């Protein structure tokens, strides 16, 4: 189930032409365009059907610096108050690809998604390996927190 894609960089807070651009999350189905994949969640705020779909859309929101969407999909109890647009800060990550390792439904309203996201900061390659926990509140999945690995 592991998939990796390399996204194009868009202006902060915006997505490139949705009809032609591969979705940064790798696409569902694989190779789907942004318009056919994450745009429906990010741009219209449609509810994600499961935690995996929400995780993919949140990765895409990070790629496009869409912090409004990230805040709206974060559990209100754990959302950092200083989550903000990084703007033209050269120290902000340039996201390179997402690899989903597993998706586990714990019960009807709780799930985990393990992933590895690759990125660069200042020309140095990095990777973020996390098991993210999600909870459903009033029918909408929210990111709760995550456990990081080396």
C-alpha positions as semicolon CSV with decimal commas, in nm:
position;residue;x (nm);y (nm);z (nm)
1;X;0,000;0,000;0,000
2;X;0,305;0,223;0,001
3;X;0,290;0,505;-0,253
4;X;0,518;0,802;-0,305
5;X;0,465;1,112;-0,520
6;X;0,670;1,425;-0,576
7;X;0,451;1,738;-0,582
8;X;0,504;2,067;-0,757
9;X;0,533;2,373;-0,529
10;X;0,247;2,622;-0,549
11;X;0,216;2,972;-0,408
12;X;0,144;2,974;-0,035
13;X;-0,215;2,873;0,039
14;X;-0,303;2,790;-0,320
15;X;-0,312;2,478;-0,534
16;X;-0,191;2,469;-0,894
17;X;-0,427;2,406;-1,183
18;X;-0,633;2,123;-1,040
19;X;-0,735;1,964;-1,367
20;X;-0,381;1,872;-1,473
21;X;-0,174;1,837;-1,156
22;X;-0,115;1,501;-0,987
23;X;-0,234;1,509;-0,628
24;X;0,062;1,548;-0,389
25;X;-0,075;1,272;-0,163
26;X;-0,016;1,017;-0,439
27;X;-0,380;1,010;-0,541
28;X;-0,677;0,790;-0,469
29;X;-0,684;0,606;-0,699
30;X;-0,305;0,619;-0,748
31;X;-0,207;0,891;-0,994
32;X;-0,535;1,083;-0,958
33;X;-0,525;1,457;-1,015
34;X;-0,567;1,702;-0,730
35;X;-0,917;1,782;-0,864
36;X;-1,019;1,415;-0,848
37;X;-0,860;1,353;-0,510
38;X;-0,799;1,603;-0,228
39;X;-0,955;1,917;-0,381
40;X;-1,306;1,805;-0,287
41;X;-1,205;1,799;0,080
42;X;-0,974;2,101;0,091
43;X;-1,168;2,340;-0,132
44;X;-1,528;2,244;-0,053
45;X;-1,472;2,116;0,303
46;X;-1,648;1,790;0,220
47;X;-1,618;1,545;0,511
48;X;-1,353;1,276;0,469
49;X;-1,506;0,926;0,466
50;X;-1,222;0,786;0,679
51;X;-0,902;0,880;0,862
52;X;-0,679;0,770;0,574
53;X;-0,849;1,007;0,332
54;X;-0,824;1,289;0,586
55;X;-0,453;1,212;0,639
56;X;-0,387;1,233;0,265
57;X;-0,574;1,563;0,237
58;X;-0,383;1,708;0,533
59;X;-0,052;1,617;0,368
60;X;-0,171;1,793;0,053
61;X;-0,271;2,097;0,261
62;X;0,082;2,109;0,402
63;X;0,226;2,096;0,049
64;X;0,006;2,391;-0,053
65;X;0,049;2,581;0,279
66;X;-0,327;2,569;0,342
67;X;-0,322;2,634;0,717
68;X;-0,694;2,716;0,732
69;X;-0,774;2,361;0,622
70;X;-0,521;2,214;0,864
71;X;-0,678;2,406;1,155
72;X;-1,028;2,299;1,052
73;X;-0,928;1,929;1,050
74;X;-0,729;1,935;1,376
75;X;-0,895;1,832;1,702
76;X;-0,971;2,160;1,886
77;X;-0,810;2,031;2,206
78;X;-0,472;1,961;2,041
79;X;-0,447;2,218;1,758
80;X;-0,145;2,441;1,824
81;X;-0,245;2,806;1,869
82;X;0,056;2,923;1,667
83;X;-0,018;2,712;1,359
84;X;0,027;2,972;1,088
85;X;0,135;3,030;0,733
86;X;0,513;3,003;0,700
87;X;0,505;3,252;0,411
88;X;0,833;3,286;0,227
89;X;1,037;3,161;0,522
90;X;1,332;2,970;0,369
91;X;1,327;2,736;0,670
92;X;0,980;2,604;0,586
93;X;0,969;2,249;0,452
94;X;0,942;2,168;0,084
95;X;0,739;1,847;0,084
96;X;0,866;1,579;-0,153
97;X;0,643;1,276;-0,111
98;X;0,412;1,069;0,106
99;X;0,428;0,697;0,173
100;X;0,138;0,537;0,362
101;X;0,252;0,239;0,567
102;X;-0,079;0,135;0,724
103;X;-0,430;0,246;0,816
104;X;-0,596;0,083;1,116
105;X;-0,956;0,140;1,220
106;X;-0,960;0,109;1,600
107;X;-1,337;0,140;1,622
108;X;-1,611;0,339;1,448
109;X;-1,474;0,675;1,569
110;X;-1,100;0,616;1,614
111;X;-0,824;0,524;1,371
112;X;-0,448;0,536;1,316
113;X;-0,247;0,607;1,003
114;X;0,125;0,534;0,984
115;X;0,313;0,727;0,719
116;X;0,650;0,861;0,610
117;X;0,663;1,209;0,457
118;X;0,981;1,325;0,287
119;X;1,081;1,690;0,277
120;X;1,373;1,931;0,246
121;X;1,465;2,228;0,457
122;X;1,750;2,446;0,337
123;X;1,851;2,182;0,083
124;X;1,880;1,903;0,342
125;X;1,660;1,597;0,298
126;X;1,453;1,491;0,598
127;X;1,181;1,238;0,671
128;X;0,890;1,245;0,909
129;X;0,777;0,900;1,025
130;X;0,462;0,918;1,235
131;X;0,169;0,716;1,358
132;X;-0,116;0,967;1,359
133;X;-0,426;0,922;1,572
134;X;-0,764;1,039;1,444
135;X;-1,103;1,070;1,606
136;X;-1,445;1,136;1,458
137;X;-1,645;1,420;1,614
138;X;-2,003;1,480;1,502
139;X;-1,943;1,279;1,185
140;X;-1,615;1,450;1,085
141;X;-1,268;1,300;1,121
142;X;-1,009;1,512;1,305
143;X;-0,634;1,472;1,355
144;X;-0,576;1,424;1,729
145;X;-0,201;1,369;1,771
146;X;0,088;1,156;1,657
147;X;0,384;0,952;1,770
148;X;0,709;1,035;1,591
149;X;0,980;0,780;1,505
150;X;1,344;0,822;1,401
